[in-house]
Every structure is written in C-alpha cells, then in structure tokens.
Amino acid sequence: MGSASEVSKGSKASADVLHYATRTVFFADVVESVRLMQRDELAAAARIRDLLLEAVNETIPRHQGHLLQRLGDGLMIAFAHPRYAIECARALHRRAAELAESVAVGDRVLLRIGIHAADILTDDVAFYGNGVNVAARLAALAGPGETVISLAARDQLTAGPGGEFVDLGLCHLKHVDAPLRAYRLGPRNAQPPEIESQIVLRPTLAVIPLTLLSGGSPSLPVGEIIADEVIVALSRAPELRIVSRLSTTAFRGRKTQLKEIRALLGATYVLSGAYRVSGDSLIVTVELADTRNGEIVWAHGFKSKLSGLLAQDDDLVTSIVAGVASALTNTELLRTKSRALPTLDAYTLLLGGIGLMHRSDPRDFGKSRQAFEQLIERYPRYAAPYAYLAEWHVFKVTQGWFTNLEQEAAAALDWINRALDVDTADSLELMVNGLVHTNLLHRHDVAKVSYDLALEKNANEGLARLHRGTLWAFQGRGREAVEETDRAVELSPLDPWRYYYDSLRATAALAARDYERAIELARRSLRSNRSHASTLRVIAIASSELGRYDEAHESLAELRKLDPSLTVSGYLARSPAASYETGRTWSQALRRAGLPA
C-alpha cells in the first residue's frame, strides 16, 4: 500500500492540519485473484466486480464504514470501532459464500480480511503512516473466508457475539519491524455443555454498559462505569446472580434480541440503557427487561452530574440499584454503593492496565505495571492499583519472567498489604491476598480464609471462586476443584480473559486425574493465548500421565521457550502444590516428559 489513501477526490490536504485520530482500518482482498483471472479473465473480473461493488454500495455503509481506497481486487475501509469492522467482515464473508454456491470450487471468489486499530495520522483527506499498512499485512495471514485482527483490535472486543479469537502468536509482517500479536476470528463455538446444563435456582441479571447518545467523549467509559457500579452493588445481594460486565460489554449498542442474550449469558433479566451529556449534566435512562417474554418490567430516567458520578454524595447508582431491586424482589436490596475512582480518566487507566497485564508479551506486561504505579501516584487512597500490582508479581512468576523468587514474593506481599491497609472490605483485595498467599508464599491456610471472606463480600466474584478452586486442586481435592472452577466460569461465561479460566479449570481436572479433560481445556485455552506457561505445564503433565510422551515433549519444548531455565527442582521450589502428593506426582510427570532435574 502507499503512504496515503485518498478519502475524496478534489480535496487539498494541508500539512498544518495533520492530527491523530483513533480508527479501525480494515483491508479486504480477493484470495488468489491472479489465478482466477488466468482461468477465465472475463468471468472472474465480473464476479470480483459484482462482489466489491455490492460491498461498497451496500455492506460497508450499512456497517458504518468509510471507504478509503479501492484497488482492483481489494478495499481499504475505516471504522470508528473494531466491532463494526468485525460485523462488516462477517457480512462480506457470508455474501461471498452465498455467491460462491453456484460456482465451481476452483472459480469461487472468496475474501481474506485484516483488521487493525490504531491512532492514524490524518488531515481528514488522507490517512498516513504505518497503521494504514498493518491491516493489509494482517490480511496476508488469513486464509480464504478468514479474518485476522491485531491485538489492538482484539482488546476492544469480547468473545460471544464477536466470535472466538484464536491466538496466532507473535507474527512477523512484511515491512513491519517488530512482530505483532495476531488473532484469527473464527465461528463462535457452541456454548460449553457444562454451562448449558446448569440449573439456575436464582434469577440472573445481565447489566449491559450504557450507550452514549449525544455529547461527551466516546473515549470516556461512562457507560461502563455506571454498569460496574450497579454490578458491584447488586452482587452483594444473595438473591441474585450477576453476569460479569466483561461478558456483557459485547452487547453494548447492539440491537440484540433478548432471547439471544438469554441464550448466550443465561440471563433472566437484562438491564440496559443510554445516556446523554451536556456540559456537566448527565441524563441517564435505564430499563429492565424479562428475557423470557420480552416484557419491560421497570424503566426510569435520572439526572446527575458527570463530575460527581463517582463521588460519595452522588445517588445515581443507588437510585438505579433501588429501582432494580424493587422491581425484582419488591424489597430494596441495598442502599449503598462501592467506593470507586474519583475521575473518569483514572478508571480508563485502570482498565488499560488490567488489559495489558493479561497480554503475554513482556513489553506490554511491563507497561501494565507503569499504569498501576501512575494510578497510585494520583490516588494513593484507592486500593485497586495496589492489589493489581500484587497480582502482577504473581503473573510474572507464573510466566517464569523472574530471577529471584523471594524478591517477587516480598514485593507482592508488600503491595497487597498496602491495598488492605486502604480497604479491607472489598472482594478484589481479599481475592488477590489469597492468590499471593497461594502462589508465592504457600500459606494455604491464609489463602483459604481470604477467598472465603472475598466470597462472603461478593458471592458472584468469579475470580475468587476460580482461585479457591485452584487452591483445592493444588491440595489434591480434585472433585471439589472441578466443581468450584466450573462455577466460576458460569459466573462469567463470555469473559474476554476466558483463556485464564480454562487454564485453571484444566489444573482442576488434572488434580481430579481427568487427564483427557485437562488436555481439552488446556488446548482450548491455548487457542486464545499460546504463551501462558501454566497451560503448557498442564498439557505436559497430563500427556505424560497418559503415556503420550511425544505430546508431552512437544508441550514441554514450547514451555521452555517461555521459561528456558525451568527444571524439576525449580518447579517444585515455586509450585503451590509442592508440599502435597499432587506436586510430587506432577513433578515426576514433568521429569518423565524430559524436564531436567
């Protein structure tokens, strides 16, 4: 591609108006167009032209896309958000497949698509720079009928409605200096049977982040903040089950049928709405719908102040919670709301730090620590950044990116103690305290108490259940571990970090000696994150226990690429299972798989 893509003809760009704009760039081209032309130039050209003209005139505008450039067999398009680009890609692939049904296999016109999100340099006439070209390079990684997206685009999407993301690892792209993490977007998998088979004894509520209608800035996640606060408050009500907001974000702004949300999330009720911003005024409308019959059981409008959204004297969230509680149970479930960051910018920084921490790229992982440290500098009396820094050190050890285990454990303990000094009543800090004492300090008695307290505070805290179940796995309580980790994923069925849930569920299956199940879950986890060390260890151990030493050797080889210094003794030194029979069994399995002593 060239350095610029013309948006419109006859306009003259001016160098003094160059600025950066956040855009999702989409590149689609015809697979093997040269071969098609060689077979039958006229017929192939007609089929390609018809497909691309329909895309330009109908499909792209319908999905809020803006054509940047048209090539003979390709299109460069800009979207405001990756969600629209994904929907457009689906529609184009679907239409290409429909047109191909009446054509011989060798003559079919299929597309490959690349999607990248970045800050693009523009003068509102043309787009410039490397970001424009990355989408085209990503498309080259895609096969017929496939879409490949960058990590930057993937991080703005969730599974479920957006499809399953298969991690392709770090990919080297032509004319791009550093390798980029890429994902293939495939058909969304069927809902896991263990979730479908759950018997719901309490009504389940899904809170969809509110949609911005006018005013304000799309970069400030007001809708997510309101949804988060409502979820935190309602999660303390034992009469309700609340779906994680990370699972509901995919439905924001979509015209999704209630029955689809019910099928995907198992929700009995859905709380959704919208907001408008005018100066410092915030106008919010919400409605509560019954997914079984589509009935709106409660709707209300609220006026508030944007600057006071997270202040202690702002009753917006309390009012929403009170309305929902009254409609569902005719009783006011609770009247207070949780403590939260005092400004919107800080909340955005917190979400960004969490996202970076889950990227298994050491450079991005390092940036996440900087985000949390910056938050602490601004808001020393907010506990969450301290807790996430403690968790950061746990992840660092899990990946093998450390030189001194005692130093990492001491740092994690220091951060979580500082978090608890600020706030001892929040389930997040209690959950991370349990994680630190499980994985780094091996004080499982303290960990158990912390997880139990976290779940007393918030019975719907999926991560607390996940980590408590993993603790039981280390202790050899396999059956209980499986039940608890399965319950955790039920609470957040479409979590964007689902790989992490599946990885720890695989550990639970390993403790239960269900080695086939452990491998199945671990491989599912690897499809979304190929660089998670714990997942590779599970496959190596389970394969070794089954006598499949070729598979065990292969997984161990991948593991040692991430952690070259790993040995059996080193594993036992840091494994939370080391003092139990599980630890001895697993270390012997790793030795049989070929791990040096």
C-alpha positions as CSV (number, residue, x, y, z in Angstrom):
1,M,0.0,0.0,0.0
2,G,1.1,3.6,-0.5
3,S,1.7,6.1,2.3
4,A,-1.7,7.7,1.9
5,S,-5.2,6.6,1.0
6,E,-7.4,9.2,-0.6
7,V,-10.7,9.7,1.1
8,S,-12.2,12.0,-1.5
9,K,-11.1,13.5,-4.8
10,G,-10.5,17.2,-5.5
11,S,-9.6,18.0,-1.8
12,K,-6.3,19.5,-1.0
13,A,-4.6,18.4,2.2
14,S,-2.9,21.0,4.3
15,A,0.2,20.0,6.3
16,D,-0.8,22.2,9.3
17,V,-4.0,20.3,10.0
18,L,-2.4,16.9,10.4
19,H,-3.6,15.2,13.5
20,Y,-4.1,11.7,15.0
21,A,-7.5,10.0,15.0
22,T,-8.3,6.6,16.5
23,R,-9.6,4.4,13.7
24,T,-10.1,0.8,12.9
25,V,-8.5,0.1,9.5
26,F,-10.0,-2.8,7.5
27,F,-8.4,-4.4,4.4
28,A,-10.1,-7.0,2.3
29,D,-8.8,-8.6,-0.9
30,V,-9.7,-11.5,-3.1
31,V,-7.9,-14.8,-2.5
32,E,-5.8,-15.9,-5.4
33,S,-7.2,-13.3,-7.8
34,V,-4.4,-13.8,-10.3
35,R,-5.1,-17.5,-10.6
36,L,-8.8,-16.7,-11.0
37,M,-8.0,-14.3,-13.8
38,Q,-5.8,-16.8,-15.5
39,R,-8.6,-19.4,-15.6
40,D,-11.3,-17.1,-17.0
41,E,-10.4,-13.4,-17.0
42,L,-13.8,-12.0,-18.0
43,A,-15.9,-14.2,-15.8
44,A,-13.5,-13.7,-12.8
45,A,-13.4,-10.0,-13.2
46,A,-17.2,-9.8,-13.4
47,R,-17.6,-11.9,-10.2
48,I,-15.0,-9.8,-8.3
49,R,-16.5,-6.5,-9.5
50,D,-20.0,-7.5,-8.5
51,L,-18.9,-8.6,-5.0
52,L,-16.9,-5.5,-4.4
53,L,-19.5,-3.1,-5.8
54,E,-22.1,-4.6,-3.6
55,A,-19.7,-4.2,-0.7
56,V,-19.0,-0.5,-1.4
57,N,-22.6,0.4,-2.1
58,E,-24.5,-1.6,0.5
59,T,-22.5,-3.7,3.0
60,I,-19.9,-1.1,4.1
61,P,-22.3,1.8,4.6
62,R,-24.7,-0.5,6.4
63,H,-21.9,-1.2,9.0
64,Q,-20.8,2.4,9.4
65,G,-17.7,2.0,7.3
66,H,-16.0,4.7,5.2
67,L,-14.2,3.7,2.0
68,L,-10.6,4.9,2.0
69,Q,-9.4,3.3,-1.2
70,R,-10.5,0.8,-3.8
71,L,-8.0,-1.4,-5.6
72,G,-8.7,-3.8,-8.5
73,D,-9.4,-6.7,-6.1
74,G,-9.2,-5.1,-2.7
75,L,-10.8,-2.5,-0.4
76,M,-9.3,-0.3,2.4
77,I,-12.0,0.9,4.8
78,A,-12.1,2.9,8.1
79,F,-14.4,2.2,11.0
80,A,-14.9,4.0,14.3
81,H,-14.7,0.8,16.3
82,P,-13.5,-2.8,15.7
83,R,-17.0,-4.1,16.5
84,Y,-18.3,-2.5,13.3
85,A,-15.4,-3.9,11.3
86,I,-16.0,-7.4,12.6
87,E,-19.7,-7.2,11.7
88,C,-18.8,-6.0,8.2
89,A,-16.2,-8.7,7.8
90,R,-18.8,-11.3,8.7
91,A,-21.3,-9.9,6.3
92,L,-18.8,-9.8,3.4
93,H,-17.7,-13.4,4.1
94,R,-21.3,-14.5,4.2
95,R,-22.2,-12.8,1.0
96,A,-19.1,-14.2,-0.8
97,A,-20.0,-17.7,0.3
98,E,-23.6,-17.2,-0.9
99,L,-22.4,-16.1,-4.3
100,A,-19.9,-19.0,-4.5
101,E,-22.6,-21.7,-4.1
102,S,-23.5,-21.6,-7.8
103,V,-19.8,-21.5,-8.9
104,A,-17.4,-24.3,-9.4
105,V,-15.0,-24.8,-6.5
106,G,-12.0,-23.6,-8.4
107,D,-13.7,-20.4,-9.6
108,R,-15.1,-19.2,-6.4
109,V,-14.4,-15.6,-5.3
110,L,-13.5,-15.6,-1.5
111,L,-12.1,-12.8,0.6
112,R,-9.4,-12.6,3.2
113,I,-9.6,-9.7,5.7
114,G,-7.2,-7.9,8.1
115,I,-8.3,-5.5,10.8
116,H,-6.1,-3.2,12.9
117,A,-6.9,-0.5,15.4
118,A,-4.5,2.4,15.9
119,D,-4.0,6.2,16.1
120,I,-3.8,7.1,12.4
121,L,-2.2,10.3,11.2
122,T,-4.8,12.2,9.0
123,D,-5.6,15.6,7.6
124,D,-9.3,14.5,7.1
125,V,-8.5,14.0,3.5
126,A,-5.9,11.2,3.6
127,F,-4.6,8.7,6.1
128,Y,-0.8,8.3,6.5
129,G,1.7,6.1,8.3
130,N,2.4,2.5,9.3
131,G,-1.0,1.9,10.9
132,V,-2.7,2.1,7.4
133,N,-0.5,-0.7,6.1
134,V,-0.7,-3.1,9.0
135,A,-4.3,-4.2,8.2
136,A,-3.1,-5.2,4.7
137,R,-0.3,-7.2,6.2
138,L,-2.6,-8.9,8.6
139,A,-4.9,-9.9,5.7
140,A,-2.0,-11.8,4.2
141,L,-2.1,-14.1,7.3
142,A,-5.7,-15.0,6.6
143,G,-6.9,-17.9,4.6
144,P,-10.0,-18.0,2.3
145,G,-13.0,-16.7,4.2
146,E,-10.9,-15.8,7.2
147,T,-10.3,-12.6,9.2
148,V,-7.2,-11.8,11.1
149,I,-7.1,-9.0,13.6
150,S,-4.3,-7.3,15.6
151,L,-4.0,-7.4,19.4
152,A,-5.0,-3.7,19.5
153,A,-8.3,-4.5,17.8
154,R,-8.8,-7.8,19.8
155,D,-8.5,-5.9,23.1
156,Q,-11.6,-3.9,22.3
157,L,-13.8,-6.9,21.7
158,T,-15.1,-9.9,23.7
159,A,-16.0,-13.4,22.7
160,G,-19.6,-14.4,22.3
161,P,-21.2,-12.1,19.8
162,G,-17.8,-11.2,18.3
163,G,-16.8,-14.8,17.7
164,E,-13.9,-16.9,19.0
165,F,-10.5,-15.4,18.8
166,V,-7.7,-17.9,18.1
167,D,-4.3,-16.7,19.2
168,L,-1.7,-16.9,16.3
169,G,1.1,-15.7,18.5
170,L,3.7,-13.1,17.5
171,C,3.6,-12.8,13.7
172,H,6.3,-11.2,11.5
173,L,4.7,-9.0,8.9
174,K,6.3,-7.7,5.8
175,H,7.7,-4.1,6.2
176,V,6.8,-4.1,9.9
177,D,9.9,-4.0,12.1
178,A,8.6,-5.7,15.2
179,P,6.4,-8.8,15.3
180,L,2.7,-8.2,16.1
181,R,0.4,-10.4,18.1
182,A,-2.5,-11.5,15.8
183,Y,-5.7,-13.4,16.2
184,R,-7.9,-15.3,13.8
185,L,-11.6,-14.7,14.1
186,G,-13.4,-18.0,13.6
187,P,-17.0,-19.0,14.1
188,R,-18.2,-18.7,17.7
189,N,-18.1,-22.1,19.4
190,A,-21.3,-23.6,20.8
191,Q,-22.0,-22.8,24.4
192,P,-20.0,-25.2,26.6
193,P,-22.2,-28.0,27.7
194,E,-21.3,-27.6,31.4
195,I,-22.8,-24.1,31.3
196,E,-25.9,-25.1,29.4
197,S,-26.6,-27.9,31.9
198,Q,-26.5,-25.6,35.0
199,I,-29.8,-25.4,36.8
200,V,-30.4,-21.7,37.7
201,L,-32.0,-21.5,41.1
202,R,-32.0,-17.7,41.3
203,P,-32.8,-15.1,38.7
204,T,-29.7,-14.0,36.7
205,L,-29.2,-10.3,35.8
206,A,-27.1,-9.1,33.0
207,V,-26.1,-5.4,33.1
208,I,-25.3,-4.0,29.7
209,P,-23.0,-0.9,29.6
210,L,-25.0,2.1,28.7
211,T,-24.8,3.6,25.2
212,L,-23.7,7.2,24.6
213,L,-26.4,9.0,22.6
214,S,-25.0,12.6,22.4
215,G,-22.4,14.8,23.9
216,G,-19.5,13.6,26.0
217,S,-16.4,11.8,24.7
218,P,-16.5,8.2,23.4
219,S,-13.1,7.7,25.0
220,L,-14.5,8.2,28.5
221,P,-16.3,4.9,29.5
222,V,-19.2,6.5,31.4
223,G,-21.5,3.6,30.4
224,E,-19.0,1.0,31.7
225,I,-18.5,2.9,34.9
226,I,-22.3,3.1,35.7
227,A,-22.6,-0.6,34.8
228,D,-19.7,-1.6,37.0
229,E,-21.1,0.3,40.0
230,V,-24.5,-1.3,39.6
231,I,-23.0,-4.8,39.3
232,V,-20.8,-4.3,42.4
233,A,-23.8,-3.2,44.4
234,L,-26.2,-5.8,43.2
235,S,-23.6,-8.6,43.5
236,R,-23.9,-8.3,47.3
237,A,-27.5,-9.5,47.1
238,P,-27.6,-13.2,47.7
239,E,-31.0,-13.4,46.0
240,L,-29.4,-12.6,42.6
241,R,-26.8,-13.9,40.3
242,I,-25.0,-11.2,38.3
243,V,-23.2,-11.8,35.0
244,S,-19.7,-10.3,34.8
245,R,-19.6,-6.9,33.0
246,L,-16.7,-8.3,30.9
247,S,-19.2,-10.7,29.4
248,T,-21.9,-8.1,28.7
249,T,-19.8,-5.4,27.1
250,A,-20.1,-7.2,23.7
251,F,-23.8,-6.3,23.6
252,R,-23.4,-2.5,24.2
253,G,-25.0,-0.5,21.4
254,R,-26.2,-3.7,19.5
255,K,-29.7,-4.3,18.5
256,T,-29.6,-7.8,20.0
257,Q,-32.8,-9.8,20.7
258,L,-33.4,-10.6,24.3
259,K,-33.6,-14.3,23.5
260,E,-30.1,-14.2,22.1
261,I,-28.8,-12.6,25.3
262,R,-30.7,-15.2,27.3
263,A,-29.1,-18.0,25.3
264,L,-25.6,-16.6,25.5
265,L,-25.5,-15.4,29.1
266,G,-28.2,-17.4,30.7
267,A,-29.8,-14.2,31.9
268,T,-33.3,-14.0,33.2
269,Y,-33.3,-10.2,33.2
270,V,-31.4,-7.6,31.3
271,L,-30.7,-4.1,32.5
272,S,-29.7,-1.7,29.6
273,G,-30.0,2.0,28.8
274,A,-28.4,5.1,27.4
275,Y,-27.1,8.5,28.5
276,R,-26.6,12.0,27.2
277,V,-24.0,14.5,28.3
278,S,-24.5,18.3,28.1
279,G,-21.7,20.2,29.8
280,D,-21.6,18.7,33.3
281,S,-25.1,17.4,33.1
282,L,-25.7,13.7,32.8
283,I,-29.1,12.3,31.7
284,V,-29.5,8.6,32.1
285,T,-32.4,6.3,31.1
286,V,-32.5,2.6,32.0
287,E,-34.9,-0.2,31.5
288,L,-35.2,-3.7,33.0
289,A,-36.5,-6.4,30.7
290,D,-37.6,-10.0,31.3
291,T,-35.8,-12.2,28.7
292,R,-38.4,-14.9,29.0
293,N,-41.2,-12.8,27.5
294,G,-39.6,-9.6,26.4
295,E,-41.6,-7.5,28.9
296,I,-40.2,-4.2,30.2
297,V,-40.7,-4.6,34.0
298,W,-39.2,-1.3,35.0
299,A,-37.9,1.9,33.3
300,H,-36.8,5.2,34.7
301,G,-34.9,8.4,33.8
302,F,-32.3,10.0,36.0
303,K,-30.4,13.4,36.1
304,S,-27.0,13.6,37.6
305,K,-23.7,15.5,37.3
306,L,-20.8,14.0,35.3
307,S,-18.2,15.4,37.7
308,G,-20.0,13.7,40.7
309,L,-20.6,10.3,39.1
310,L,-18.1,8.7,41.4
311,A,-18.5,11.0,44.4
312,Q,-19.8,9.6,47.7
313,D,-22.8,12.1,47.6
314,D,-24.0,11.1,44.1
315,D,-27.1,8.9,44.4
316,L,-27.4,7.9,40.7
317,V,-26.2,4.3,41.1
318,T,-28.0,3.9,44.4
319,S,-31.2,5.0,42.7
320,I,-30.7,2.6,39.8
321,V,-30.0,-0.2,42.2
322,A,-33.0,0.6,44.3
323,G,-35.3,0.6,41.2
324,V,-34.0,-2.8,40.0
325,A,-34.2,-4.3,43.5
326,S,-37.8,-3.2,44.0
327,A,-38.8,-4.4,40.6
328,L,-37.3,-7.9,41.0
329,T,-37.9,-8.6,44.7
330,N,-40.3,-5.8,45.9
331,T,-37.7,-5.1,48.5
332,E,-34.9,-2.6,48.5
333,L,-31.9,-4.9,48.4
334,L,-29.3,-2.4,49.3
335,R,-28.7,1.4,49.6
336,T,-25.1,1.9,49.3
337,K,-22.6,1.8,46.5
338,S,-19.0,0.8,46.4
339,R,-16.0,3.1,46.6
340,A,-14.6,3.9,43.2
341,L,-12.0,6.0,41.4
342,P,-12.9,9.7,41.7
343,T,-12.3,10.6,38.0
344,L,-13.1,9.0,34.6
345,D,-9.6,9.3,33.3
346,A,-8.2,7.2,36.2
347,Y,-10.8,4.5,35.6
348,T,-9.8,4.3,31.9
349,L,-6.2,3.9,33.0
350,L,-7.1,1.1,35.4
351,L,-8.9,-0.8,32.7
352,G,-6.0,-0.4,30.4
353,G,-3.5,-1.7,33.0
354,I,-5.6,-4.8,33.6
355,G,-5.8,-5.4,29.9
356,L,-2.0,-5.0,29.4
357,M,-1.4,-7.4,32.3
358,H,-3.2,-10.2,30.5
359,R,-1.1,-9.8,27.4
360,S,1.6,-12.4,27.4
361,D,4.1,-10.1,25.8
362,P,6.8,-8.9,28.2
363,R,6.8,-5.4,26.8
364,D,3.1,-4.9,27.2
365,F,3.3,-6.7,30.6
366,G,5.8,-4.1,31.7
367,K,3.6,-1.2,30.6
368,S,0.8,-2.5,32.8
369,R,2.9,-2.0,35.9
370,Q,3.6,1.6,34.8
371,A,-0.2,2.2,34.5
372,F,-0.8,0.9,38.1
373,E,2.1,2.9,39.5
374,Q,0.7,6.1,37.9
375,L,-2.7,5.5,39.4
376,I,-1.1,5.1,42.8
377,E,0.7,8.4,42.4
378,R,-2.5,10.1,41.6
379,Y,-4.8,8.3,44.0
380,P,-2.9,6.8,47.0
381,R,-6.1,6.1,48.9
382,Y,-7.6,3.8,46.2
383,A,-6.9,0.2,46.9
384,A,-7.3,-1.5,43.5
385,P,-4.0,-0.4,41.9
386,Y,-2.1,-1.8,44.8
387,A,-3.9,-5.1,44.5
388,Y,-3.3,-5.3,40.8
389,L,0.4,-4.7,41.3
390,A,0.5,-7.6,43.7
391,E,-1.3,-9.8,41.1
392,W,1.2,-8.5,38.5
393,H,4.1,-10.1,40.5
394,V,2.1,-13.4,40.7
395,F,1.7,-13.4,36.9
396,K,5.4,-12.6,36.5
397,V,6.4,-15.7,38.5
398,T,3.8,-17.9,36.7
399,Q,5.3,-16.9,33.4
400,G,8.9,-17.5,34.6
401,W,9.9,-13.9,34.0
402,F,11.9,-13.5,37.2
403,T,15.3,-14.1,38.7
404,N,14.7,-14.1,42.4
405,L,11.5,-15.8,43.7
406,E,11.9,-14.4,47.3
407,Q,12.0,-10.8,46.0
408,E,8.9,-11.3,43.8
409,A,7.0,-12.8,46.8
410,A,8.1,-10.0,49.1
411,A,7.1,-7.3,46.6
412,A,3.7,-9.0,46.0
413,L,3.1,-9.2,49.8
414,D,4.0,-5.6,50.2
415,W,1.6,-4.4,47.6
416,I,-1.3,-6.5,48.8
417,N,-0.7,-5.4,52.4
418,R,-0.8,-1.8,51.2
419,A,-4.1,-2.5,49.4
420,L,-5.6,-4.0,52.6
421,D,-4.4,-1.0,54.6
422,V,-6.5,1.2,52.3
423,D,-9.6,-1.1,52.1
424,T,-10.2,-4.4,53.9
425,A,-13.8,-4.7,52.8
426,D,-13.5,-5.2,49.1
427,S,-13.6,-8.7,47.5
428,L,-10.9,-7.8,45.0
429,E,-8.2,-7.1,47.6
430,L,-9.2,-10.2,49.5
431,M,-9.1,-12.4,46.4
432,V,-5.6,-11.1,45.4
433,N,-4.4,-11.6,49.0
434,G,-5.5,-15.3,48.7
435,L,-3.7,-15.5,45.3
436,V,-0.4,-14.1,46.7
437,H,-0.5,-16.5,49.7
438,T,-1.3,-19.5,47.4
439,N,1.1,-19.0,44.6
440,L,4.1,-17.2,46.1
441,L,4.0,-17.6,49.9
442,H,2.5,-21.1,50.0
443,R,0.5,-20.2,53.1
444,H,-2.7,-22.0,52.1
445,D,-4.4,-21.5,55.4
446,V,-4.2,-17.7,55.0
447,A,-5.3,-18.1,51.3
448,K,-8.4,-20.1,52.2
449,V,-9.5,-17.5,54.7
450,S,-9.0,-14.7,52.2
451,Y,-11.0,-16.5,49.4
452,D,-13.8,-17.3,51.9
453,L,-14.0,-13.7,53.0
454,A,-14.0,-12.4,49.4
455,L,-16.9,-14.7,48.6
456,E,-18.8,-13.6,51.7
457,K,-18.4,-10.0,50.4
458,N,-19.4,-10.9,46.9
459,A,-20.8,-14.4,46.2
460,N,-20.7,-13.7,42.4
461,E,-16.9,-13.0,42.4
462,G,-15.9,-15.4,39.6
463,L,-12.1,-15.0,40.1
464,A,-12.4,-15.7,43.8
465,R,-14.1,-18.9,43.1
466,L,-11.7,-19.7,40.3
467,H,-8.7,-19.3,42.6
468,R,-10.2,-21.0,45.5
469,G,-10.9,-24.0,43.3
470,T,-7.3,-23.9,42.0
471,L,-6.1,-23.9,45.7
472,W,-8.1,-27.1,46.2
473,A,-6.5,-28.6,43.1
474,F,-3.1,-28.0,44.5
475,Q,-4.2,-29.7,47.6
476,G,-5.4,-32.7,45.7
477,R,-9.1,-32.1,46.2
478,G,-9.8,-32.7,42.6
479,R,-13.6,-33.2,42.5
480,E,-14.2,-30.1,44.6
481,A,-11.8,-28.1,42.5
482,V,-13.6,-29.0,39.3
483,E,-17.0,-28.0,40.8
484,E,-15.7,-24.7,42.0
485,T,-13.8,-23.7,38.9
486,D,-16.8,-24.7,36.7
487,R,-19.0,-22.4,38.9
488,A,-16.5,-19.6,38.4
489,V,-16.8,-19.8,34.6
490,E,-20.6,-19.9,34.9
491,L,-20.5,-16.5,36.6
492,S,-18.5,-15.0,33.6
493,P,-19.3,-17.2,30.6
494,L,-18.1,-14.8,27.9
495,D,-15.2,-13.2,29.8
496,P,-12.5,-11.8,27.4
497,W,-9.9,-13.5,29.5
498,R,-11.6,-16.9,29.2
499,Y,-8.3,-18.5,28.4
500,Y,-7.3,-17.8,32.1
501,Y,-10.5,-19.5,33.4
502,D,-9.9,-22.5,31.1
503,S,-6.3,-22.8,32.1
504,L,-7.1,-23.1,35.8
505,R,-10.0,-25.4,35.1
506,A,-7.5,-27.6,33.3
507,T,-5.4,-27.6,36.5
508,A,-8.5,-28.7,38.5
509,A,-9.2,-31.5,36.0
510,L,-5.5,-32.5,36.4
511,A,-6.0,-32.8,40.1
512,A,-9.1,-34.9,39.6
513,R,-6.9,-37.2,37.3
514,D,-9.2,-36.5,34.4
515,Y,-6.3,-36.1,32.1
516,E,-8.3,-36.1,28.8
517,R,-10.5,-33.2,30.2
518,A,-7.4,-31.4,31.4
519,I,-5.8,-31.5,27.9
520,E,-9.1,-30.5,26.3
521,L,-9.5,-27.4,28.5
522,A,-5.8,-26.5,28.2
523,R,-5.8,-26.7,24.4
524,R,-8.9,-24.5,24.3
525,S,-7.1,-22.0,26.5
526,L,-4.1,-22.1,24.2
527,R,-6.2,-21.2,21.2
528,S,-6.7,-17.8,22.8
529,N,-3.3,-17.4,24.5
530,R,-0.5,-19.6,23.3
531,S,2.0,-18.0,25.7
532,H,0.5,-18.9,29.1
533,A,3.1,-21.1,30.9
534,S,0.7,-22.8,33.3
535,T,-1.4,-24.1,30.4
536,L,1.6,-25.7,28.7
537,R,2.6,-27.3,32.0
538,V,-0.8,-28.9,32.3
539,I,-0.6,-30.5,28.9
540,A,2.9,-31.8,29.5
541,I,1.9,-33.3,32.8
542,A,-1.4,-34.8,31.6
543,S,0.2,-36.2,28.4
544,S,2.9,-37.8,30.5
545,E,0.4,-39.4,32.8
546,L,-1.4,-40.8,29.8
547,G,1.8,-42.2,28.4
548,R,1.7,-39.8,25.4
549,Y,5.3,-38.8,25.6
550,D,5.6,-37.3,22.2
551,E,2.8,-34.8,23.1
552,A,4.4,-34.2,26.5
553,H,7.8,-33.5,24.9
554,E,6.2,-31.1,22.4
555,S,4.4,-29.1,25.1
556,L,7.5,-29.1,27.3
557,A,9.5,-27.7,24.4
558,E,7.1,-24.8,24.0
559,L,7.1,-24.2,27.7
560,R,10.9,-24.0,27.8
561,K,10.8,-21.3,25.1
562,L,8.9,-19.2,27.6
563,D,10.9,-20.3,30.6
564,P,14.3,-21.6,29.4
565,S,15.7,-22.1,32.9
566,L,12.9,-24.3,34.2
567,T,13.9,-27.5,35.9
568,V,12.1,-30.0,38.1
569,S,13.7,-28.6,41.2
570,G,12.9,-25.1,40.1
571,Y,9.3,-26.1,39.5
572,L,9.0,-27.6,43.0
573,A,10.6,-24.5,44.6
574,R,7.8,-22.3,43.3
575,S,4.9,-24.7,42.8
576,P,2.0,-24.2,45.3
577,A,1.4,-28.0,45.1
578,A,5.0,-28.9,46.1
579,S,4.1,-30.0,49.6
580,Y,1.2,-32.2,48.5
581,E,1.0,-35.5,46.7
582,T,-0.2,-33.6,43.6
583,G,3.1,-31.7,43.5
584,R,5.2,-34.9,43.7
585,T,3.0,-36.6,41.1
586,W,3.2,-33.6,38.7
587,S,6.9,-33.1,39.1
588,Q,7.5,-36.8,38.3
589,A,5.4,-36.5,35.2
590,L,7.5,-33.5,34.1
591,R,10.6,-35.5,34.7
592,R,9.3,-38.3,32.5
593,A,8.4,-35.7,29.9
594,G,12.1,-34.7,29.7
595,L,12.4,-31.7,32.1
596,P,15.9,-31.6,33.5
597,A,16.3,-32.3,37.2
